[in-house]
Amino acid sequence: MKTFLSVLTVLAAIVTFWYAACVPMNIKGVLDAAERAGAEVTPATSKARRDLGSFGLVAGNTFAIADTFAQDRPRLPAPHQVITELWKTTVMKKVTSKRSLVYHAQVTLNATLLGFVIGTGLGILLAVGIVHSRVMDMSVMPWAIVSQTIPIIALAPMIIVVLYSIGVQGILPKAIISAYLSFFPVVVGMVKGLRSPDAMQLDLLKTYSANTSQGFWKLRLPSSMPYLFTSLKIGIAASLLGAIVGELPTGAVAGLGARLLAGSYYGQTVQIWSALFAAAILAGLLVALLDLIEKLVLKRMGMGS
Amino acid sequence: MNTQTTTQAQPAAGATEAVVEAKNLDLVFPTNDGPVQALKDVNLTINKGDFVSFIGPSGCGKTTFLRVMAALEHPTGGTITVNGMTPDEARKKRAYGYVFQAAGLYPWRTIAKNIKLPLEIMGYSKAEQDKRVEQVLELVELAGFGGKYPWQLSGGMQQRASIARALAFDADILLMDEPFGALDEIVRDHLNEQLLKLWARTNKTIGFVTHSIPEAVYLSTKIVVMSPRPGRITDVIESTLPRERPLDIRDSQEFIDIAHRVREGLRAGHADD
C-alpha cells in the first residue's frame, strides 16, 4: 500500500510537470492561431511575440492557457491528448487498419521477436565458445564490446543497404539490427552465468571424471539460468529499440518506427508521442512477460528468491 | 624431520592391505609471491578399512594431501599410489568419493536426482540408479527424503545427502574435506556418530580432514598431525580406542590421553616456525 502510494505520488508529479510544461511550450502557437481567428492578443504581432519569452506570453495572455492543452499540432501534446490518441488508434480501430497502432506494433513486434531469437541464440553460442575456448575469450569479447560502441542509428542504414544489395529485404534486415543490439547483453550475462559454478562444484565433477559436455549440461547451463533471464530482459528491450531504428531509414510504411517517422514529417506530434508510448508499453509488456517466465522457471529449479 | 610412527610389524597378508602409499611427497605451488611449499617430504601409508584424520592449522597441507590423493592436485616430487595405481588412474576406476565442506547439492535437482548425478555421469542404468539411491539414502538415514529439494532440508541433512552422493558409486575410499566444519556442535556430534556407524557397515577406507581435536580422536583409527610452512607430517598416532565408540567414550582417560598427544603434536609443529 505504501509502495503504491509512493508510485502514485511520483506519477502525479510527472503528469503535473508535463501539463505545466505544455503551457509555455505551446503558448506561441495558440496565440498565433488566436490572432488569425481575430482575437486580441498581447503583443499583437507574431514577430513581437517571438521576441518575448514564452513565460512572458503566458503572463500576458492567461486566457489562452486552456487552449495550450487542446491544439491539433502542439509542440508538446498534453497527457490526455496522447491517451485519447492511443485509445482512438488501438481500441477504436480495427487491428487490420493501417491507422491502428496495434497493427503497427505487431509489425514491429514480429521483427523484434525474430531479432531477439537470433540475437539470443548467437549470444548463447558465443558465450559457450568464450567460456570453453581461451582463444575465443581473447578474440571475440573485445569485438563484441566494440560492436556496441558504434551508434546503431549510423549503422542501421548501412546494414539495410548492404542486405538490400544482396537481395535481403522485408522483416530480416530489421531483425538483424535487433539481433545486433540484443546479442551483447546475452553474451555478457551468459559468460558470467556459465562461469558462475565455483571451484568446489567443478572439482566435484572432476572427481567423477565428468567430461566437458557433461559439465556443461549438468552444471554450467542450469547454473547460468538466473543470469540468462536478466540478460534476456535487457535484450528484449534492446531488440525492440533495434526494430524501431531499423524502420527509420527504410522509409517503412508499417511499424512503430514508420509511425514515428510519418508523424515527424507531418508535424503530427500527438501521433509521435502515442507511437512512443506504444513502444514503451510494448517493451514493458515484453519485459514483464519474461519476468513472469523467469519467476516460474527459477522457482521450478529451486533457485527462486 | 618425520616422526613417523607407522612402523607396524609386517602385516598379516590380506589383513592390512595398503590402500594409499605416499613416499617423499613434495608439492610446490607457484604463486605471485614465489613458490609455496604446500607439502614437503610426506610419507604415509593408509591401510584398507582405516579411518584416517588429518589435523593441523590452516596451510599445513592437510586438504592439499587429500586433493593429491583424489588427483585434484599433482605432486611435484615423490610418489603416491592409490590402490596400487596413480591417483588419476584410481579416479577413472572410481576408487573414491569426495565430500566437500559445503554440501554443494544442485538446487534444481531433488535429493534423489542429486545422488544420481555421479551415476548419470558414469553411465549406470536407470534401474541401477534407482536401486542405489534407495540404498545410500537408507545408509545416511534419509530414506523418504529423495523427492525433497535441498532447500527443504537442514544443513546437516544436506551434508548427509552429499555423503550419500559420494557413496552412490562403489568407491572403497571416502575422502572428506572438513565435511562438518560449517555445522553446529550438536549436529556435528550426531553426524560423527552416524559416520562411525556408516564406516562400520560399509568397511570403507576414510580420509577425513578436520580442525577439531575431539572430532579427530573420536573418529579415527589413525590421526595424522600436520604443521605448516612447509606442510609436513609431525606425528602419526595410532588410536588405541576400540572400533565401537559410543559418544561418552570422549570422557575416558584413554580418549583424553590421545587428545593430549594430538595437542602436543600441534604445538610442536608451531614451535619450530
Interface residues (C-beta under 8 A of the other chain):
Chain A: M200 Q201 D203 L204 L205 K206 T207 Y208 S209 A210 Q214 K218 L219 P222 M301 G302 M303
Chain B: R67 A70 L72 R91 K92 R94 Y96 G97 Y98 F100 Q101 A102 G104 Y106 P107 W108 R109 L117 P118 E120 I121 M122 Y149 P150 W151
